Amino acid sequence: MDYNSFLSRDYKSLPDKRAKGKVKYTRLHVTVLASIIMVIVTMLIFLTHDAEAMRSPLLGPPDAAKDIALEVTAPADNISEPVEIKEELSEKIQSDEPTWEEVKVKSGDSLALIFHRLDLDSNELHQIMQLGEVTKALRQLRPGQVFKFDINEENVLQKMVFERTKRESLHIVKDKEGFRAIPVELFLEKEVRFISAPIRSSLFETGMEIGLSDNMIMEMVGIFGWDIDFAQDIRKGDSFNLLYEEHYLDGEKIGEGPIIAAEFTNQGRTYQAIRYTDGRGRSQYYTPQGLSMRKAFLRTPVDFRRISSRFGRRHHPILNRMRLHKGVDYAAQRGTPIKAAGDGKVIFRGQKGGYGRTVIIQHGGRYSTLYAHMSRYRRGVYTGKRVRQGQIIGYVGRSGSATGSHLHYEFRVNGQHRNPLTVRLPNAAPINKKYKEDFLYHSQKILAQLMTQKQTSVARLAN
């Protein structure tokens, strides 16, 4: 081929042999490829940075560790961000828990006074007191009882807890609709105990020696007080046996329950009493045969220290001459409660010459009792008022012609004075007939338990 023909050849019409087997790249391919490269580079940079951050505190040189220690122990202004976040979280958790303000009831306190001292809204107190019968206890506070208040930052009451006893409390809770009252009663564990003792000196000294509380001793005196004069009939060698309850809360003894059965031997004569609760929920003490241990009248209407003057002729300490003493004087501390000796109606309340402040109660048609030298009367006791046996009618004092604090007590039958310490007292009604069969079964079971405990106690002493 000559040179001219080579130059005149149509090269555009010839096939492009260079393109065979090769990919033709467009602008889109280039853009995608560049993007992938940038993503890979970015990931490598971040991974390298994280690895360095993780390696430095653990593998770095000693100087780096010093810097870390200095940062943790720096002043509060220099605390790192994670520590501040932790503190804020802690404060939030604590703010969700109530901060209780505890108030112990003092003598003369009322809930209104407590609210005033805490600067709480009296309208909220009014709302609480309108919650019904459950809040009745809030009107009868006793010194030593405890209130707990949950009050927010705006000094608004959120919750109130009234610890009435170790076992019972009242929770007042505020919600969107107002206040709610929730009574709470903790579960008591009850254990039956047996105790037996001979009397060596006095009942109270014997009781103290064996660990009986004053309340338990007085409960026993109350059971047998119609048959035994504990002021003058107790002798050395008398003895008693008791089955009673002890109450525990979370394993801790919080008090004693009622006497279940009791036996008292006085001057060779033995008296037994069984506690029985009938279908109406009323508990009383009966003989094993179902006769009431109660009499229509209390033998002694006051807890006294001694009899300061007996019934009969005596030398009057103020008039300075012999005179018939128509009652019995029971020496007791000023303010000691005086109880109605029996059911009846108050026919006199007021000043009565040398008797001072006096109450006279009529018991049916035949009997009446007089209580003199009171320091004050019980609120609500007035002429014409009906009272029940054991109800407090006044308090020991020395009003009128009296040389010391005591109760002068008279017992009259058909208007005639009788010796309150020796007069034969009428019995109260026996157990209701519809409960008699159930009582006799209960009585046999309790007496068998009492006898078993006595035999075990005697055997233990013998060994």
C-alpha positions in Angstrom: 0.0 0.0 0.0 1.4 3.4 -1.0 1.5 6.3 1.3 -1.3 8.3 -0.5 -3.8 5.5 -0.4 -3.1 5.0 3.3 -3.9 8.6 4.0 -7.0 8.6 1.9 -8.5 5.6 3.8 -11.8 6.1 5.6 -10.8 5.3 9.2 -14.3 6.1 10.8 -15.9 3.2 8.9 -13.4 0.7 10.3 -14.2 -1.2 13.4 -12.6 0.0 16.7 -10.3 -2.9 17.6 -9.0 -1.1 20.8 -12.5 -1.2 22.5 -12.8 -4.9 22.3 -12.9 -6.5 25.8 -12.7 -3.2 27.8 -15.4 -1.4 30.0 -16.4 2.1 29.1 -16.6 4.3 32.3 -19.4 7.0 32.5 -19.6 10.0 34.8 -22.1 8.1 37.1 -19.5 5.3 37.7 -16.9 7.8 38.7 -19.2 9.5 41.2 -20.2 6.2 42.9 -16.6 5.1 43.2 -15.5 8.4 44.7 -18.3 8.2 47.3 -17.3 4.7 48.4 -13.7 5.8 48.8 -14.8 8.7 51.1 -16.9 6.4 53.3 -14.1 4.0 53.8 -11.6 6.8 54.6 -14.0 8.3 57.2 -14.5 5.0 58.9 -10.8 4.4 59.2 -10.3 7.8 60.8 -13.0 7.2 63.4 -11.7 3.7 64.2 -8.2 5.0 64.7 -9.5 7.7 67.0 -11.5 5.3 69.2 -8.7 2.9 69.5 -6.4 5.7 70.7 -9.0 6.8 73.3 -9.4 3.3 74.6 -5.7 2.6 74.7 -4.5 5.8 76.4 -5.9 5.4 80.0 -4.9 1.7 80.2 -1.6 1.6 78.2 -0.5 5.1 78.2 2.6 6.3 80.0 2.7 7.0 83.8 2.3 10.8 83.2 -1.1 10.1 81.6 -2.3 8.2 84.6 -1.3 11.1 86.9 -3.4 13.4 84.7 -6.4 11.1 85.2 -6.0 11.0 89.0 -5.8 14.7 89.2 -9.0 15.1 87.2 -11.0 12.9 89.6 -9.7 14.6 92.7 -10.1 18.1 91.4 -12.3 20.7 93.2 -16.1 20.6 92.6 -15.8 23.4 90.0 -13.7 21.1 87.9 -15.8 17.9 88.2 -16.1 16.1 84.9 -19.5 15.9 83.1 -20.3 12.2 83.8 -20.0 12.9 87.6 -22.4 15.8 87.4 -24.9 13.7 85.5 -24.7 11.0 88.3 -25.3 13.6 91.0 -28.4 15.0 89.2 -29.8 11.5 88.9 -29.2 10.8 92.6 -31.0 14.0 93.6 -34.0 13.0 91.4 -34.2 9.6 93.0 -34.1 11.1 96.5 -36.8 13.7 95.6 -39.2 10.8 94.7 -39.0 9.5 98.3 -41.0 11.4 101.0 -39.1 13.4 103.5 -40.9 12.8 106.8 -41.2 15.4 109.5 -41.9 13.6 112.8 -44.0 15.2 115.6 -44.5 13.7 119.0 -47.8 14.7 120.7 -47.3 16.8 123.8 -49.7 17.4 126.8 -52.5 19.6 125.7 -51.8 19.1 122.0 -54.5 18.9 119.3 -54.1 18.3 115.6 -55.1 21.9 115.0 -52.2 23.1 117.1 -49.8 20.8 115.3 -51.0 22.0 111.9 -50.5 25.6 113.1 -46.9 24.9 114.3 -46.1 23.4 110.9 -47.8 26.2 109.1 -50.1 23.8 107.2 -53.4 24.8 105.6 -56.3 24.7 108.1 -58.7 24.0 105.2 -56.9 20.7 104.6 -57.2 19.8 108.2 -61.0 20.5 107.9 -61.1 18.2 104.8 -59.3 15.4 106.8 -61.6 15.6 109.8 -64.6 15.2 107.4 -63.4 11.8 106.3 -65.8 10.0 108.7 -65.6 7.8 111.8 -62.1 6.6 110.9 -60.7 10.0 111.9 -62.3 10.0 115.4 -59.0 8.9 116.9 -57.5 12.3 115.6 -59.7 14.1 118.1 -58.5 12.1 121.1 -54.7 12.5 121.1 -52.5 11.2 124.0 -49.0 12.5 124.9 -46.3 10.3 123.3 -48.3 9.4 120.2 -46.4 10.2 116.9 -47.4 11.9 113.7 -45.3 11.8 110.5 -45.9 14.4 107.8 -44.8 14.4 104.1 -44.7 18.0 103.1 -43.5 19.2 99.7 -41.4 22.3 98.9 -44.5 24.5 98.7 -45.3 23.5 102.3 -48.4 21.5 101.1 -49.3 18.3 102.9 -48.9 15.2 100.7 -49.3 12.4 103.3 -49.8 12.1 107.0 -49.3 9.0 109.2 -50.8 8.8 112.8 -49.2 6.1 114.8 -51.9 5.5 117.3 -50.2 2.4 118.9 -47.4 0.2 117.8 -49.9 -2.0 116.1 -52.4 0.5 114.7 -51.9 3.5 112.5 -53.9 5.8 110.3 -52.6 6.9 106.9 -54.0 10.1 105.3 -53.0 10.2 101.6 -53.6 13.1 99.1 -54.6 12.3 95.5 -56.3 14.2 92.7 -59.8 13.9 94.3 -58.6 15.1 97.8 -57.7 13.1 100.9 -58.2 9.4 101.7 -58.0 7.8 105.1 -56.5 4.3 105.2 -56.4 2.5 108.6 -53.5 0.1 109.0 -53.4 -2.7 111.5 -50.3 -4.9 111.8 -50.6 -8.6 112.4 -50.0 -9.7 116.0 -48.5 -13.0 117.0 -50.2 -14.4 120.1 -48.7 -16.9 122.4 -50.4 -18.5 125.5 -48.4 -18.3 128.7 -48.8 -20.0 132.0 -47.6 -18.6 135.4 -48.0 -19.9 138.9 -46.9 -18.5 142.2 -47.4 -18.7 145.9 -47.9 -15.3 147.8 -45.1 -14.7 150.3 -45.8 -11.1 151.2 -48.3 -9.2 149.1 -49.9 -9.8 145.7 -48.2 -6.9 144.1 -44.7 -7.8 145.4 -45.2 -11.4 144.3 -46.3 -10.2 140.9 -43.3 -8.0 140.4 -40.9 -10.8 141.5 -42.3 -13.2 138.8 -42.4 -10.5 136.1 -46.2 -9.8 135.9 -47.1 -6.3 134.8 -49.2 -4.0 137.0 -52.0 -4.2 134.4 -52.0 -8.0 134.5 -52.2 -7.9 138.4 -55.0 -5.4 138.3 -56.9 -7.5 135.7 -56.7 -10.5 138.1 -57.9 -8.3 141.0 -60.8 -7.2 138.8 -61.8 -10.8 138.1 -61.8 -12.0 141.7 -62.5 -8.6 143.3 -66.1 -9.4 144.0 -65.3 -12.5 146.0 -61.9 -11.6 147.6 -61.0 -8.4 149.4 -57.5 -7.9 148.2 -57.0 -5.1 150.8 -57.5 -7.3 153.9 -58.1 -10.9 153.0 -54.8 -11.9 151.4 -52.6 -14.2 153.5 -49.2 -15.7 153.2 -49.5 -19.1 151.5 -52.3 -18.0 149.1 -51.5 -18.8 145.5 -52.7 -18.2 141.9 -52.4 -19.7 138.4 -52.9 -17.8 135.2 -53.3 -18.6 131.5 -52.8 -15.5 129.5 -51.8 -14.1 126.1 -48.6 -12.4 125.2 -48.5 -10.3 122.0 -45.6 -10.0 119.6 -44.9 -7.8 116.6 -42.1 -8.8 114.3 -40.8 -11.1 117.0 -40.7 -8.3 119.6 -43.0 -8.5 122.7 -45.2 -5.4 122.7 -47.6 -6.3 125.6 -49.9 -8.7 127.2 -53.3 -9.8 126.1 -56.2 -10.9 128.2 -56.3 -13.5 130.9 -57.8 -16.7 129.4 -58.3 -18.6 132.7 -57.4 -17.8 136.3 -57.4 -19.7 139.6 -56.9 -18.1 143.0 -56.7 -19.9 146.3 -57.4 -17.6 149.3 -57.4 -18.9 152.8 -57.9 -22.5 151.6 -60.8 -21.7 149.2 -60.2 -21.8 145.5 -61.9 -19.6 142.9 -61.8 -20.3 139.1 -62.6 -18.0 136.2 -62.9 -18.6 132.5 -63.0 -15.9 129.8 -65.7 -16.4 127.2 -66.7 -14.4 124.2 -70.3 -14.9 123.1 -71.9 -14.6 119.7 -72.3 -10.9 120.1 -68.6 -10.4 120.6 -68.9 -9.6 124.3 -66.2 -11.0 126.6 -66.8 -11.7 130.3 -65.5 -14.0 133.0 -67.6 -16.8 134.4 -67.3 -19.7 136.8 -66.8 -23.1 135.2 -70.5 -23.6 135.6 -71.4 -20.4 133.8 -72.2 -18.0 136.7 -70.9 -14.5 136.2 -67.8 -13.6 138.2 -69.2 -10.1 138.3 -71.5 -9.0 141.0 -74.1 -6.3 140.6 -71.6 -4.0 142.5 -67.9 -3.4 142.6 -66.4 -4.2 146.0 -63.9 -1.3 145.7 -64.7 1.5 143.2 -61.1 2.9 143.1 -57.5 1.7 142.8 -56.2 2.6 146.2 -53.0 2.4 148.2 -54.6 1.6 151.6 -57.8 1.8 153.6 -57.3 4.9 155.8 -60.6 4.5 157.7 -63.0 1.6 158.1 -66.8 1.4 158.6 -67.9 1.9 162.3 -67.3 4.2 165.2 -64.1 6.2 165.2 -62.5 9.4 166.4 -63.2 12.0 163.8 -59.8 13.7 162.8 -61.4 17.1 162.3 -64.4 17.3 164.7 -62.2 15.7 167.4 -64.9 13.5 168.8 -66.2 10.0 168.4 -68.6 9.5 165.6 -70.1 6.7 163.4 -68.1 6.4 160.2 -70.8 5.4 157.7 -68.5 4.3 154.9 -64.9 3.3 154.0 -62.1 5.7 153.2 -59.7 4.6 150.4 -56.4 6.6 150.4 -55.3 7.3 146.9 -53.4 9.9 144.9 -55.2 13.1 143.8 -56.7 12.5 140.4 -57.1 8.7 140.7 -60.3 7.7 138.7 -63.4 6.8 140.7 -65.7 4.2 139.1 -69.4 3.7 139.5 -69.9 0.6 141.7 -72.9 -0.6 139.6 -75.3 0.3 136.9 -77.7 3.1 137.9 -78.8 6.7 137.7 -77.0 9.7 139.2 -79.5 11.3 141.6 -77.1 13.9 143.0 -74.0 15.7 141.9 -72.7 18.8 143.7 -71.4 20.2 146.9 -72.7 18.4 150.0 -71.4 20.0 153.3 -68.4 18.2 154.7 -68.5 15.6 151.9 -67.3 18.2 149.4 -67.8 17.4 145.8 -70.2 14.4 145.9 -72.0 12.0 143.5 -74.9 9.7 144.6 -76.1 6.9 142.4 -79.4 5.0 142.7 -79.2 1.3 141.7 -82.8 0.1 141.2 -85.2 0.4 144.1 -83.1 -1.0 147.0 -79.5 0.1 146.6 -77.6 3.4 146.4 -73.9 4.4 146.6 -72.2 7.7 147.6 -68.8 9.0 146.5 -67.3 12.0 148.3 -64.3 14.4 148.6 -63.8 14.4 144.8 -61.3 16.8 143.2 -63.6 17.1 140.1 -66.4 15.3 138.3 -66.0 13.4 135.0 -67.3 15.4 132.1 -70.8 14.3 131.1 -71.7 13.0 134.6 -74.7 15.0 135.8 -77.9 14.5 137.8 -80.3 12.2 135.9 -77.5 10.6 133.8 -77.5 6.8 133.6 -74.1 5.2 134.2 -72.7 1.7 133.9 -70.7 -0.3 136.3 -67.0 0.6 136.1 -67.7 3.9 134.3 -65.5 6.8 135.6 -67.7 9.4 137.4 -65.0 11.6 139.0 -61.5 11.8 140.5 -60.0 11.5 144.0 -59.4 14.7 145.9 -59.8 16.3 149.3 -62.7 18.7 148.9 -64.9 19.3 152.0 -63.8 18.1 155.4 -60.8 16.0 154.5 -57.2 15.8 155.8 -55.8 14.1 152.8 -56.6 12.9 149.3 -59.0 9.9 149.5 -62.4 8.6 148.4 -65.2 8.3 151.0 -67.5 5.5 149.8 -70.9 4.6 151.3 -73.2 1.6 150.4 -76.9 1.8 151.4 -79.6 -0.9 151.3 -83.1 0.5 151.6 -81.6 3.7 152.9 -79.6 2.0 155.6 -75.8 2.2 155.7 -73.9 -1.1 155.3 -70.2 -2.0 155.5 -69.0 -1.9 151.8 -66.3 -4.4 152.7 -68.5 -7.1 154.1 -72.0 -6.6 152.7 -73.3 -9.5 150.6 -73.4 -8.3 147.0 -76.1 -9.6 144.6 -74.8 -11.6 141.6 -74.9 -10.4 138.0 -76.9 -12.4 135.4 -75.4 -15.8 134.4 -74.4 -16.7 130.9 -77.2 -16.5 128.3 -79.0 -19.8 127.8 -78.3 -19.9 124.1 -74.6 -19.8 124.7 -74.6 -22.2 127.7 -73.7 -25.4 125.8 -70.9 -23.8 123.8 -69.6 -22.3 127.0 -69.5 -25.6 128.9 -67.5 -27.2 126.1 -65.1 -24.2 126.0 -64.8 -24.3 129.8 -63.9 -28.0 130.0 -61.2 -27.5 127.3 -59.6 -24.5 129.0 -59.7 -26.1 132.5 -58.0 -29.2 131.1 -55.3 -26.9 129.7 -54.9 -25.1 133.0 -54.7 -28.5 134.9 -52.0 -29.8 132.4 -49.9 -26.7 132.9 -50.2 -26.9 136.7 -49.1 -30.5 136.7 -46.1 -29.7 134.4 -45.1 -26.8 136.7 -45.3 -29.0 139.8 -43.2 -31.7 138.1 -40.6 -29.2 137.0 -40.3 -27.8 140.5 -40.0 -31.4 142.0 -37.1 -32.1 139.7 
